[in-house]
Amino acid sequence: MKKFFISLTILIIFIIGAVYGVLFTKSGNNFVASYIENKVNDEQKDVQLKVNDFTLTFNTINFNATISDNSNINIVGDLAIFKKKVDLKYDIKINELGQLENLIKQKLNGPFSTSGTFKGDANFSVIKGISSIAQSETSYDLKLVDFEAKNINVLMKNARIEKLLHLLNQKDLAKGNLSLKGDIKDANLSTLDGKVSVNISKGKLNNQVINKDFNQNISSPIYFKSDIHANLSPNKATIKSDLITSIVDLFANKTEVLLDSGKILSDYKLDVKNLQKLEGIIGTKLYGNFITSGNVVMNNGIIKVDGNSNIFDSLTNYSVKLADSAPEYIKFNIANAKIDKLLHILNEPVYADGILNIDGNITDAKAETLAGVIKTQILNGRIINPVANTVFKQNLKKKITFKGNSTTTLVPNQAITNSKITTTLANLDIKDAVFTFNDAAIDANYLLNIPSLANLYDVTSTKMRGAVSINGNMKNKNKSLQLTGNSKLLGGVLDFNLKNDDLHADIKNVQIKELTNMLYYPDVFDSTTALTLDYNMLMKKGKLKGTLLKGHFLPNNFSTLLNQFAKFDITREVYETVDINTNINKLVLSSTVNMKSKNTQIDVTKSILDLEKSTIDALINTKIKNTQFALKVKGTTTKPKISLDSKDLISNQVNKQIDKNKEKIKEKLNKVLKGKLGEDGAEQILKNFKSLF
């Protein structure tokens, strides 16, 4: 047993001697220094560590090393290993943190330097130092209990935001000054106690980087500043913050962060004093202001937002839930929104006012499983005539009111809308309008009902009467519009197809008498139609071609005039076909008409009808059997003046009478002249007389 204790004592002395030889002698120090170098340099190749001096004794330590000949780490001071007590000074200067990525396993950039002291023992120690991180003036004071941070005081003045972003390997999104003050009396979560304040001043966004990385088009400079104050308590941080920018202000009066679970609860207020300044961000010019406030809860990737707003001078409430940044449901109610405010915000002329109510309940906001209903109501709508006249080049005089209801059902990738709009001009029913989200295509059926065409006078500048209903379909896909319609009109049928700006219409079996009556034109002619219209809506030009079938003139000033002069009742003539060819230039119609019956032929070689001025100017060449003459129609469409070029008609009547009484006239001429003119003299006189006409 004695031998065992002697052997054990010798072994312990040998181990102590070996440890002393390795740690506390020059050769031992050199061995440790070499080991540190090899350990660092062998594990990665980007950084070369060189230990210039490593001296460790029972009472002191001196460590000096360089990294790639540019950076320096220096630690010197008193060290009591067995008492676990230190009194050290350190000075660390790294010229480029990026070189240490493989060593520290994190990508950092730029320079870093700090210096200070480390005093204390295993039970209690203090670290005090200064740093110029991000070109700031930073000081810190950490008190450690059992080598764990207990009390932390940090003061950072005027750190450069762009340098901090570069340090953290982030893009140069902004610049400015950041100051931080932290006074944490107890850093343990369960007994946390302290305060942290952050101030940002002279902030400015880097538009060039933001525009490139986030596909924006911001041209005006955006400045910002912020104040953040946090009170720390066990397992919780209570924060008051504000962010003031040149485009929007954001306030959070109370934000609670539950540090043990990561749950965040906060109120918020977003204030946009001038929506126009958001144009570069949202890509649309808006006007006016906008305020919204509410509460937000974030927990385990789920975000719930409840709020209200005064948008469009309304009472608006909303509720949104997002899971992993994707919307899960959206609920909102917009009550008593002002249509004039909506138009103003949308940068549209304020040509209408009224009340807008919208209620939305999107129960599933994911595109692939979209579900929900949106209901819209318009009340007390009114067109503001002076503005509408200027914007749409109209001449509205009468009051125009409107109201409407709409229900939109959301299904995967589609929104299906049914709506009804009632106005003093017309009523519009839209049935099953399908909007497809992936290609922005629209497919809708509609019914347009105009109870009284007389109400359209201010819009069309044409006096009309009667009623019209049109059924049709509208499609819009890939920026191509196609509108079709069908109407039973004036005893016939109207079919049209509008493709973008080009309109094609077929008018069949419409009664001309009913058409002229609808347009307040005199009843001149009656027939059925077979007409085709091709018209460009943008250029306001087109052609109307076709035929009037089985037509006949009606008793009117025209027929009466012919009866008086030509002794012919034209109303008994039937025109199997009447060919019409009309060029349309805005509201001016230039036409030619060819019509032929058994006893007549009528050609309108020049006819100009101005629908805007309600005037007509036409020349009608007429042939009744062997008699030819021309009629001129000129003046207003309601009371045109008809004049007759009667030379041919009078000549015809004179010639008829001369031919009828030719022998008697010759006998009297010979008797009066007593044969002085010779045998053919009387004949020559009659011939010369007829030539006068």
C-alpha positions as CSV (number, residue, x, y, z in Angstrom):
1,M,0.0,0.0,0.0
2,K,2.9,2.4,0.8
3,K,4.4,1.7,-2.6
4,F,1.1,2.5,-4.2
5,F,0.8,5.9,-2.6
6,I,4.5,6.7,-3.4
7,S,3.9,5.7,-7.1
8,L,0.6,7.7,-7.2
9,T,2.4,10.8,-5.7
10,I,5.1,10.5,-8.3
11,L,2.5,10.2,-11.1
12,I,0.7,13.3,-9.9
13,I,3.9,15.3,-9.6
14,F,4.8,14.1,-13.1
15,I,1.5,15.2,-14.6
16,I,1.7,18.6,-12.9
17,G,5.3,18.9,-14.1
18,A,4.1,18.0,-17.6
19,V,1.3,20.5,-17.5
20,Y,3.6,23.2,-16.2
21,G,6.1,22.3,-18.9
22,V,3.5,22.6,-21.6
23,L,1.6,25.6,-20.4
24,F,4.0,27.8,-18.3
25,T,7.4,27.4,-19.9
26,K,8.7,29.1,-23.1
27,S,8.9,25.8,-24.9
28,G,5.4,25.0,-23.7
29,N,4.1,28.4,-24.8
30,N,5.7,27.9,-28.2
31,F,4.0,24.5,-28.5
32,V,0.6,25.9,-27.6
33,A,1.1,28.8,-30.0
34,S,2.0,26.5,-32.8
35,Y,-1.0,24.2,-32.0
36,I,-3.4,27.2,-32.2
37,E,-1.9,28.3,-35.6
38,N,-2.1,24.8,-37.0
39,K,-5.6,24.2,-35.7
40,V,-7.0,27.4,-37.3
41,N,-5.0,27.2,-40.5
42,D,-5.6,23.5,-41.2
43,E,-9.4,23.8,-40.9
44,Q,-9.7,26.5,-43.6
45,K,-7.5,28.1,-46.2
46,D,-8.8,31.6,-46.5
47,V,-7.3,32.9,-43.3
48,Q,-3.8,32.6,-42.1
49,L,-3.3,33.0,-38.4
50,K,0.1,33.9,-37.1
51,V,0.7,33.9,-33.3
52,N,3.4,36.5,-32.8
53,D,3.6,36.1,-29.0
54,F,2.1,33.7,-26.5
55,T,3.3,33.9,-23.0
56,L,1.4,32.1,-20.2
57,T,2.6,32.0,-16.6
58,F,0.8,31.3,-13.3
59,N,0.2,35.1,-13.0
60,T,0.1,36.6,-16.5
61,I,-0.9,36.1,-20.1
62,N,0.2,37.8,-23.2
63,F,-1.3,36.9,-26.5
64,N,-0.6,38.7,-29.8
65,A,-1.6,37.4,-33.2
66,T,-2.2,38.6,-36.7
67,I,-4.6,37.4,-39.3
68,S,-3.4,37.5,-42.9
69,D,-0.9,40.2,-41.9
70,N,-3.7,42.8,-41.7
71,S,-5.7,42.2,-38.6
72,N,-4.4,42.0,-35.0
73,I,-5.6,40.4,-31.7
74,N,-3.9,41.4,-28.5
75,I,-4.7,40.2,-25.0
76,V,-2.5,41.1,-22.0
77,G,-3.0,41.1,-18.2
78,D,-3.0,39.2,-15.0
79,L,-4.3,35.7,-14.8
80,A,-4.8,33.5,-11.7
81,I,-5.7,30.1,-13.2
82,F,-6.3,28.3,-9.9
83,K,-8.3,31.2,-8.5
84,K,-10.2,31.6,-11.8
85,K,-9.5,35.3,-11.6
86,V,-8.5,37.6,-14.5
87,D,-7.5,41.2,-15.0
88,L,-7.0,41.6,-18.7
89,K,-6.8,44.2,-21.4
90,Y,-7.8,43.3,-25.0
91,D,-7.4,45.1,-28.3
92,I,-9.0,43.5,-31.4
93,K,-8.7,45.0,-34.8
94,I,-10.1,43.2,-37.9
95,N,-9.6,45.0,-41.2
96,E,-12.0,42.8,-43.2
97,L,-14.5,40.5,-41.5
98,G,-15.2,38.9,-44.8
99,Q,-11.9,37.0,-44.5
100,L,-13.2,35.2,-41.4
101,E,-16.3,33.6,-43.0
102,N,-14.9,30.1,-42.9
103,L,-13.7,30.6,-39.4
104,I,-16.8,32.2,-37.8
105,K,-19.3,30.4,-40.0
106,Q,-21.1,33.6,-40.9
107,K,-20.7,36.1,-43.7
108,L,-19.8,39.5,-42.4
109,N,-18.1,42.4,-44.2
110,G,-16.0,45.5,-43.4
111,P,-13.8,46.4,-40.5
112,F,-14.3,45.8,-36.8
113,S,-12.4,47.0,-33.8
114,T,-12.9,46.9,-30.1
115,S,-10.8,47.4,-27.0
116,G,-11.4,47.1,-23.3
117,T,-10.9,45.3,-20.0
118,F,-12.1,42.0,-18.5
119,K,-11.9,41.8,-14.7
120,G,-13.2,39.4,-12.2
121,D,-13.5,35.8,-11.2
122,A,-15.8,32.9,-11.9
123,N,-18.5,34.3,-9.6
124,F,-18.6,37.8,-10.9
125,S,-16.7,39.7,-13.6
126,V,-17.0,42.9,-15.6
127,I,-16.3,43.5,-19.3
128,K,-15.9,47.2,-20.3
129,G,-15.0,48.3,-23.8
130,I,-15.4,50.7,-26.7
131,S,-15.8,50.1,-30.4
132,S,-16.1,52.1,-33.6
133,I,-18.4,49.5,-35.2
134,A,-20.1,51.1,-38.3
135,Q,-18.1,54.3,-37.7
136,S,-20.0,54.8,-34.4
137,E,-18.9,55.8,-30.9
138,T,-19.8,52.7,-29.0
139,S,-19.2,51.8,-25.3
140,Y,-20.4,48.7,-23.4
141,D,-20.4,47.4,-19.9
142,L,-21.3,43.8,-19.2
143,K,-21.5,42.3,-15.8
144,L,-21.3,38.5,-15.7
145,V,-22.3,36.1,-12.9
146,D,-20.9,32.6,-13.4
147,F,-19.7,33.8,-16.7
148,E,-23.3,34.5,-17.9
149,A,-24.4,38.1,-18.8
150,K,-26.4,39.5,-15.9
151,N,-26.3,43.2,-16.5
152,I,-25.7,44.9,-19.9
153,N,-25.2,48.6,-20.6
154,V,-24.6,49.6,-24.2
155,L,-24.3,53.1,-25.7
156,M,-23.9,53.4,-29.5
157,K,-23.8,56.9,-31.0
158,N,-24.3,57.7,-34.7
159,A,-23.6,54.3,-36.3
160,R,-23.9,54.6,-40.1
161,I,-26.8,52.5,-41.3
162,E,-25.2,51.8,-44.6
163,K,-22.1,50.5,-42.8
164,L,-24.2,48.3,-40.5
165,L,-26.0,46.8,-43.6
166,H,-22.6,46.2,-45.2
167,L,-21.3,44.6,-42.0
168,L,-24.3,42.2,-41.9
169,N,-23.9,41.4,-45.5
170,Q,-27.1,43.2,-46.5
171,K,-27.6,45.3,-49.6
172,D,-27.1,49.1,-49.4
173,L,-30.8,49.8,-49.1
174,A,-30.5,53.0,-47.0
175,K,-28.2,55.4,-45.2
176,G,-28.5,57.5,-42.1
177,N,-27.5,57.5,-38.4
178,L,-28.5,55.0,-35.8
179,S,-28.0,55.5,-32.0
180,L,-28.8,52.9,-29.4
181,K,-28.9,53.0,-25.6
182,G,-29.4,49.8,-23.6
183,D,-29.7,49.5,-19.8
184,I,-30.4,45.9,-19.0
185,K,-30.3,45.4,-15.2
186,D,-31.1,41.7,-15.5
187,A,-30.6,39.8,-18.8
188,N,-32.1,36.5,-17.6
189,L,-35.4,35.9,-19.4
190,S,-37.3,34.8,-16.3
191,T,-36.2,37.9,-14.4
192,L,-35.6,40.3,-17.3
193,D,-35.5,43.9,-16.4
194,G,-34.2,46.9,-18.4
195,K,-34.7,49.5,-21.1
196,V,-33.6,49.8,-24.7
197,S,-33.9,52.9,-26.9
198,V,-33.1,53.3,-30.6
199,N,-33.1,56.5,-32.6
200,I,-32.7,56.7,-36.3
201,S,-32.0,60.2,-37.9
202,K,-31.2,61.5,-41.3
203,G,-32.4,58.3,-42.9
204,K,-32.7,58.1,-46.7
205,L,-33.6,55.1,-48.9
206,N,-31.3,54.1,-51.8
207,N,-33.7,54.4,-54.7
208,Q,-31.3,52.9,-57.2
209,V,-30.9,49.6,-55.3
210,I,-34.6,49.4,-54.3
211,N,-35.8,50.0,-57.8
212,K,-33.5,47.3,-59.2
213,D,-34.1,44.6,-56.5
214,F,-37.8,45.2,-55.9
215,N,-38.8,46.2,-59.5
216,Q,-39.9,49.7,-58.4
217,N,-39.8,53.0,-60.1
218,I,-39.1,55.4,-57.3
219,S,-37.7,58.7,-58.5
220,S,-38.3,61.2,-55.6
221,P,-36.0,60.8,-52.5
222,I,-37.6,59.1,-49.5
223,Y,-36.4,60.3,-46.1
224,F,-37.1,58.7,-42.7
225,K,-36.5,58.8,-39.0
226,S,-37.6,56.6,-36.1
227,D,-37.8,56.4,-32.3
228,I,-38.1,53.0,-30.5
229,H,-38.4,52.6,-26.8
230,A,-38.6,49.1,-25.2
231,N,-39.3,48.2,-21.6
232,L,-38.0,44.8,-20.7
233,S,-39.8,42.6,-18.0
234,P,-39.8,38.9,-17.3
235,N,-40.2,37.1,-20.6
236,K,-41.6,40.2,-22.3
237,A,-40.6,43.3,-24.2
238,T,-43.1,46.2,-24.4
239,I,-42.2,48.6,-27.2
240,K,-43.4,52.0,-28.3
241,S,-42.2,53.0,-31.8
242,D,-42.8,55.4,-34.6
243,L,-41.5,55.6,-38.1
244,I,-41.8,59.0,-39.8
245,T,-41.1,59.1,-43.6
246,S,-41.6,61.6,-46.4
247,I,-44.4,59.3,-47.8
248,V,-46.0,57.5,-44.9
249,D,-46.0,57.5,-41.1
250,L,-46.3,54.4,-38.9
251,F,-47.0,54.4,-35.2
252,A,-47.2,51.5,-32.7
253,N,-48.1,52.7,-29.3
254,K,-47.8,49.3,-27.6
255,T,-46.1,46.3,-29.0
256,E,-45.7,43.3,-26.8
257,V,-43.1,40.6,-27.6
258,L,-43.4,37.4,-25.6
259,L,-39.7,36.4,-25.6
260,D,-40.2,32.8,-24.5
261,S,-42.7,31.9,-27.3
262,G,-41.9,34.6,-29.9
263,K,-45.5,35.8,-30.0
264,I,-46.0,39.4,-30.9
265,L,-49.1,41.6,-30.2
266,S,-49.2,45.2,-31.4
267,D,-51.5,48.1,-32.2
268,Y,-50.7,50.2,-35.3
269,K,-51.6,53.4,-37.1
270,L,-50.7,54.0,-40.7
271,D,-51.0,57.6,-41.9
272,V,-50.5,58.6,-45.5
273,K,-50.9,62.4,-45.8
274,N,-50.3,62.5,-49.5
275,L,-51.1,59.4,-51.6
276,Q,-49.5,61.0,-54.6
277,K,-46.1,60.3,-53.1
278,L,-46.7,56.6,-53.3
279,E,-46.8,56.6,-57.1
280,G,-43.2,55.3,-57.5
281,I,-44.0,52.4,-55.2
282,I,-47.5,51.3,-56.3
283,G,-47.1,52.3,-59.9
284,T,-50.4,54.4,-59.9
285,K,-50.9,58.1,-59.2
286,L,-53.4,58.6,-56.3
287,Y,-54.5,61.7,-54.6
288,G,-55.8,62.6,-51.1
289,N,-54.9,61.0,-47.8
290,F,-55.4,57.7,-46.1
291,I,-55.4,56.6,-42.4
292,T,-55.8,53.1,-41.0
293,S,-55.3,51.7,-37.5
294,G,-55.9,48.4,-35.7
295,N,-54.2,45.5,-34.1
296,V,-51.9,42.7,-35.3
297,V,-51.0,39.3,-33.7
298,M,-48.0,37.3,-35.0
299,N,-47.4,33.8,-33.7
300,N,-45.6,30.8,-35.3
301,G,-45.8,32.1,-38.8
302,I,-49.5,33.1,-38.5
303,I,-50.4,36.8,-38.7
304,K,-53.8,38.2,-37.9
305,V,-54.7,41.8,-38.6
306,D,-57.8,43.7,-37.6
307,G,-58.3,47.3,-38.4
308,N,-60.4,50.2,-39.6
309,S,-60.0,53.1,-42.0
310,N,-61.5,56.3,-43.2
311,I,-60.8,55.6,-46.9
312,F,-63.1,57.4,-49.3
313,D,-64.6,59.2,-46.2
314,S,-66.1,55.8,-45.2
315,L,-66.4,53.7,-42.1
316,T,-64.3,50.7,-43.1
317,N,-63.4,47.6,-41.0
318,Y,-61.3,44.7,-42.1
319,S,-59.8,41.4,-40.8
320,V,-57.0,39.5,-42.5
321,K,-55.2,36.2,-41.6
322,L,-51.9,35.2,-43.2
323,A,-50.2,31.8,-42.8
324,D,-46.6,31.6,-43.9
325,S,-47.0,35.0,-45.7
326,A,-49.9,33.7,-47.8
327,P,-53.5,35.2,-47.2
328,E,-55.8,32.7,-45.6
329,Y,-59.0,34.8,-45.2
330,I,-60.0,38.4,-45.8
331,K,-63.1,40.1,-44.4
332,F,-63.9,43.7,-44.9
333,N,-66.9,46.1,-44.8
334,I,-66.8,49.6,-46.4
335,A,-69.8,51.6,-45.3
336,N,-70.9,55.0,-46.7
337,A,-67.9,55.5,-49.0
338,K,-68.2,58.7,-51.1
339,I,-68.0,58.0,-54.9
340,D,-66.6,61.5,-55.4
341,K,-63.8,60.8,-52.9
342,L,-63.1,57.5,-54.7
343,L,-62.8,59.2,-58.0
344,H,-60.5,61.9,-56.5
345,I,-58.2,59.3,-54.9
346,L,-58.1,57.4,-58.2
347,N,-57.0,60.5,-60.0
348,E,-60.2,60.6,-62.1
349,P,-62.3,63.7,-62.8
350,V,-65.1,63.9,-60.2
351,Y,-68.0,63.4,-62.7
352,A,-70.2,61.6,-60.2
353,D,-71.1,61.4,-56.5
354,G,-73.1,59.0,-54.4
355,I,-72.7,56.4,-51.7
356,L,-70.8,53.1,-52.1
357,N,-71.2,50.1,-49.7
358,I,-69.0,47.0,-50.1
359,D,-69.1,43.9,-47.9
360,G,-66.6,41.2,-48.5
361,N,-66.2,37.8,-46.9
362,I,-63.3,35.8,-48.5
363,T,-63.3,32.7,-46.5
364,D,-60.4,31.1,-48.4
365,A,-57.9,33.5,-50.1
366,K,-55.7,30.9,-51.6
367,A,-55.9,31.1,-55.4
368,E,-56.2,27.3,-55.9
369,T,-59.1,27.0,-53.3
370,L,-60.5,30.6,-53.5
371,A,-63.9,31.0,-51.9
372,G,-66.0,33.9,-50.7
373,V,-68.7,36.5,-51.6
374,I,-68.4,40.2,-52.2
375,K,-71.5,42.4,-52.2
376,T,-71.6,45.9,-53.6
377,Q,-74.3,48.6,-53.3
378,I,-74.5,52.0,-54.9
379,L,-77.0,54.5,-53.5
380,N,-78.0,58.1,-54.5
381,G,-75.7,58.2,-57.5
382,R,-75.7,61.3,-59.5
383,I,-73.8,62.5,-62.6
384,I,-72.2,65.9,-62.2
385,N,-73.1,67.3,-65.6
386,P,-70.5,70.2,-65.9
387,V,-67.6,67.8,-65.3
388,A,-69.0,65.0,-67.4
389,N,-69.6,67.4,-70.3
390,T,-66.0,68.5,-70.2
391,V,-64.5,65.1,-69.8
392,F,-66.7,63.1,-72.2
393,K,-67.5,66.0,-74.6
394,Q,-71.2,65.8,-73.9
395,N,-74.0,68.3,-73.6
396,L,-75.9,66.9,-70.6
397,K,-78.6,69.2,-69.2
398,K,-81.1,67.0,-67.4
399,K,-80.3,65.4,-64.1
400,I,-79.0,61.8,-64.4
401,T,-79.2,59.5,-61.3
402,F,-78.2,55.9,-60.8
403,K,-78.1,53.1,-58.3
404,G,-76.9,49.5,-58.4
405,N,-76.4,46.2,-56.7
406,S,-73.8,43.6,-57.3
407,T,-72.9,40.1,-55.9
408,T,-69.6,38.5,-56.7
409,T,-69.0,34.9,-55.9
410,L,-65.3,33.8,-55.7
411,V,-64.3,30.3,-56.8
412,P,-60.9,28.8,-57.6
413,N,-59.2,31.2,-60.1
414,Q,-62.5,33.0,-60.9
415,A,-64.9,35.7,-59.8
416,I,-68.5,35.4,-61.0
417,T,-70.6,38.6,-60.8
418,N,-74.3,39.3,-61.2
419,S,-75.3,43.0,-61.0
420,K,-78.1,45.4,-61.8
421,I,-77.6,49.1,-62.5
422,T,-80.6,51.4,-62.8
423,T,-80.3,54.9,-64.2
424,T,-82.6,57.6,-65.5
425,L,-81.2,56.8,-69.0
426,A,-81.1,53.0,-69.1
427,N,-81.0,49.9,-67.0
428,L,-78.3,47.3,-67.2
429,D,-78.4,43.7,-66.0
430,I,-75.2,41.7,-66.0
431,K,-75.6,37.9,-65.8
432,D,-72.8,35.5,-64.8
433,A,-69.9,37.8,-65.6
434,V,-66.9,35.5,-65.2
435,F,-63.4,37.1,-64.5
436,T,-60.5,34.6,-64.7
437,F,-57.5,35.6,-62.7
438,N,-54.7,33.8,-64.4
439,D,-55.3,35.5,-67.8
440,A,-57.4,38.5,-66.7
441,A,-60.2,37.4,-69.1
442,I,-63.9,38.5,-68.8
443,D,-66.9,36.7,-70.2
444,A,-70.3,38.3,-69.4
445,N,-73.9,38.2,-70.5
446,Y,-76.0,41.4,-70.3
447,L,-79.4,42.9,-70.9
448,L,-79.6,46.6,-71.7
449,N,-83.0,48.1,-71.4
450,I,-83.8,51.7,-72.5
451,P,-87.4,52.4,-71.4
452,S,-87.5,55.8,-73.2
453,L,-85.2,56.8,-76.0
454,A,-86.4,60.4,-75.4
455,N,-84.2,60.4,-72.3
456,L,-81.1,59.9,-74.5
457,Y,-81.4,63.3,-76.3
458,D,-78.6,64.9,-74.2
459,V,-76.3,62.0,-75.1
460,T,-77.1,61.4,-78.7
461,S,-78.2,64.9,-79.8
462,T,-81.0,63.2,-81.7
463,K,-84.6,63.4,-80.8
464,M,-86.1,59.9,-80.5
465,R,-89.1,58.1,-79.0
466,G,-89.9,54.5,-78.1
467,A,-88.0,51.9,-76.2
468,V,-85.2,49.4,-76.9
469,S,-83.9,46.3,-75.2
470,I,-80.6,44.6,-76.2
471,N,-79.4,41.1,-75.1
472,G,-75.7,40.3,-75.6
473,N,-72.4,39.0,-74.5
474,M,-69.1,40.7,-73.7
475,K,-65.6,39.1,-73.9
476,N,-62.3,40.6,-73.1
477,K,-59.1,38.6,-73.3
478,N,-55.5,39.4,-74.1
479,K,-56.5,43.1,-74.5
480,S,-59.1,42.2,-77.1
481,L,-62.7,43.2,-76.6
482,Q,-65.6,41.6,-78.3
483,L,-69.2,42.7,-77.7
484,T,-72.2,41.1,-79.4
485,G,-75.9,42.1,-79.2
486,N,-79.4,41.3,-80.4
487,S,-82.5,43.3,-80.3
488,K,-86.1,43.1,-81.7
489,L,-86.3,46.6,-83.1
490,L,-89.2,48.3,-84.9
491,G,-90.7,45.1,-86.2
492,G,-87.3,43.7,-87.2
493,V,-84.1,42.4,-85.8
494,L,-80.8,44.1,-85.0
495,D,-77.6,42.0,-84.6
496,F,-74.2,43.6,-84.0
497,N,-70.7,42.5,-83.2
498,L,-68.1,45.0,-81.9
499,K,-64.5,43.8,-82.0
500,N,-62.3,46.4,-80.3
501,D,-63.1,49.5,-82.3
502,D,-64.8,47.9,-85.3
503,L,-68.6,47.5,-85.3
504,H,-70.5,45.3,-87.7
505,A,-74.3,45.3,-87.6
506,D,-77.0,43.6,-89.6
507,I,-80.5,45.3,-89.7
508,K,-83.2,43.1,-91.0
509,N,-87.0,43.6,-91.5
510,V,-87.0,46.9,-89.6
511,Q,-90.0,49.0,-90.8
512,I,-88.9,52.3,-92.3
513,K,-92.1,54.0,-91.3
514,E,-91.6,53.0,-87.6
515,L,-87.9,54.2,-87.9
516,T,-88.8,57.6,-89.2
517,N,-91.5,57.9,-86.5
518,M,-88.9,56.9,-83.9
519,L,-86.6,59.7,-85.2
520,Y,-89.4,62.2,-85.5
521,Y,-88.9,62.4,-89.3
522,P,-91.8,63.0,-91.7
523,D,-93.5,59.8,-93.0
524,V,-92.2,59.7,-96.6
525,F,-91.6,56.1,-97.4
526,D,-92.4,52.7,-96.0
527,S,-90.6,49.4,-96.5
528,T,-88.6,46.7,-94.7
529,T,-84.8,46.7,-94.5
530,A,-81.9,44.5,-95.3
531,L,-78.9,46.7,-94.3
532,T,-75.3,46.2,-93.2
533,L,-73.3,48.7,-91.1
534,D,-69.5,48.7,-90.8
535,Y,-68.3,51.5,-88.5
536,N,-65.0,52.3,-86.6
537,M,-65.8,53.6,-83.2
538,L,-62.4,55.3,-82.7
539,M,-62.3,57.1,-86.1
540,K,-66.2,57.5,-86.0
541,K,-66.3,56.6,-89.7
542,G,-68.1,53.8,-91.6
543,K,-70.4,52.6,-94.3
544,L,-74.1,51.7,-94.4
545,K,-75.1,49.5,-97.4
546,G,-78.2,47.5,-98.2
547,T,-81.7,47.4,-99.7
548,L,-85.2,48.5,-98.8
549,L,-87.7,45.8,-99.8
550,K,-91.2,46.2,-101.3
551,G,-91.4,49.9,-100.5
552,H,-93.8,52.6,-101.4
553,F,-94.2,56.3,-100.9
554,L,-96.7,57.6,-98.3
555,P,-99.0,60.6,-98.7
556,N,-96.9,63.6,-97.9
557,N,-95.7,66.9,-99.3
558,F,-93.5,65.1,-101.8
559,S,-96.3,63.0,-103.2
560,T,-98.7,65.9,-103.2
561,L,-96.3,68.0,-105.1
562,L,-95.8,65.4,-107.8
563,N,-99.5,64.8,-108.1
564,Q,-100.1,68.5,-108.7
565,F,-97.4,69.0,-111.3
566,A,-97.1,65.6,-112.9
567,K,-100.7,64.5,-112.5
568,F,-99.3,61.2,-111.1
569,D,-100.0,59.4,-107.9
570,I,-96.6,58.1,-106.8
571,T,-98.0,56.4,-103.7
572,R,-99.4,53.6,-105.9
573,E,-96.0,52.6,-107.1
574,V,-94.2,49.6,-105.5
575,Y,-90.4,49.5,-105.4
576,E,-89.3,45.9,-105.1
577,T,-85.8,47.0,-104.1
578,V,-84.2,50.3,-103.2
579,D,-80.4,50.4,-103.1
580,I,-78.8,52.5,-100.4
581,N,-75.1,53.4,-100.0
582,T,-74.1,55.7,-97.2
583,N,-70.8,57.0,-96.0
584,I,-70.7,58.0,-92.3
585,N,-68.3,60.6,-90.9
586,K,-69.1,61.2,-87.3
587,L,-72.7,62.4,-87.3
588,V,-72.8,63.3,-91.0
589,L,-74.4,60.8,-93.4
590,S,-73.7,61.2,-97.1
591,S,-76.0,58.9,-99.2
592,T,-76.9,57.8,-102.6
593,V,-80.2,56.0,-103.3
594,N,-81.4,54.2,-106.4
595,M,-85.1,53.1,-106.8
596,K,-87.2,52.0,-109.7
597,S,-90.8,51.0,-110.1
598,K,-92.9,50.2,-113.2
599,N,-93.5,53.8,-114.0
600,T,-90.8,55.7,-112.2
601,Q,-87.1,55.9,-111.5
602,I,-85.7,58.0,-108.7
603,D,-82.0,58.6,-108.1
604,V,-80.6,60.5,-105.1
605,T,-77.1,61.3,-106.2
606,K,-76.4,63.7,-103.4
607,S,-77.9,63.6,-99.9
608,I,-76.3,64.9,-96.7
609,L,-78.0,64.3,-93.4
610,D,-76.5,65.9,-90.3
611,L,-77.7,64.1,-87.2
612,E,-76.1,66.6,-84.8
613,K,-77.7,69.6,-86.4
614,S,-80.8,67.7,-87.6
615,T,-80.6,69.1,-91.1
616,I,-80.9,67.6,-94.6
617,D,-79.7,68.6,-98.0
618,A,-80.7,66.3,-100.9
619,L,-81.1,66.4,-104.7
620,I,-83.7,63.9,-106.1
621,N,-83.6,63.2,-109.8
622,T,-87.1,61.9,-110.8
623,K,-88.4,60.3,-114.0
624,I,-92.1,59.5,-114.2
625,K,-92.8,57.7,-117.5
626,N,-91.2,60.1,-120.0
627,T,-91.2,63.1,-117.7
628,Q,-87.9,64.1,-115.9
629,F,-87.5,66.7,-113.2
630,A,-85.5,67.3,-110.1
631,L,-86.5,67.9,-106.5
632,K,-84.4,69.7,-103.8
633,V,-85.0,68.9,-100.2
634,K,-83.3,71.2,-97.7
635,G,-83.7,72.4,-94.1
636,T,-84.5,70.7,-90.8
637,T,-85.4,67.0,-90.7
638,T,-88.7,67.8,-89.1
639,K,-89.8,70.4,-91.6
640,P,-87.7,70.3,-94.7
641,K,-88.4,72.6,-97.7
642,I,-89.1,70.9,-101.0
643,S,-88.5,72.8,-104.2
644,L,-89.2,71.6,-107.7
645,D,-87.1,72.3,-110.8
646,S,-90.1,72.5,-113.1
647,K,-88.6,73.3,-116.5
648,D,-88.8,69.7,-117.8
649,L,-92.2,69.2,-116.3
650,I,-93.6,72.4,-118.0
651,S,-91.9,71.6,-121.3
652,N,-93.5,68.2,-121.2
653,Q,-96.9,69.6,-120.6
654,V,-96.5,72.3,-123.3
655,N,-95.3,69.7,-125.8
656,K,-98.2,67.5,-125.1
657,Q,-100.7,70.2,-125.7
658,I,-99.0,71.4,-128.9
659,D,-98.9,67.8,-130.2
660,K,-102.5,67.3,-129.3
661,N,-103.7,70.4,-131.1
662,K,-101.0,70.6,-133.8
663,E,-103.3,70.7,-136.9
664,K,-105.6,73.3,-135.5
665,I,-102.7,75.5,-134.5
666,K,-101.1,75.2,-138.0
667,E,-104.4,76.1,-139.6
668,K,-104.8,79.2,-137.5
669,L,-101.2,80.2,-138.2
670,N,-101.6,79.9,-141.9
671,K,-104.9,81.8,-141.8
672,V,-103.3,84.6,-139.8
673,L,-100.2,84.8,-141.9
674,K,-102.0,84.1,-145.2
675,G,-99.4,81.7,-146.4
676,K,-96.5,84.1,-146.2
677,L,-94.3,81.5,-144.5
678,G,-94.6,78.9,-147.2
679,E,-95.8,75.3,-146.9
680,D,-93.6,74.4,-143.9
681,G,-93.7,77.8,-142.2
682,A,-96.3,76.9,-139.6
683,E,-94.4,73.7,-138.8
684,Q,-91.2,75.6,-138.2
685,I,-92.9,78.1,-135.9
686,L,-94.3,75.3,-133.7
687,K,-90.8,73.7,-133.5
688,N,-89.2,77.0,-132.5
689,F,-91.9,77.5,-129.9
690,K,-91.4,74.1,-128.3
691,S,-87.6,74.8,-128.1
692,L,-88.3,77.6,-125.7
693,F,-89.3,75.0,-123.1
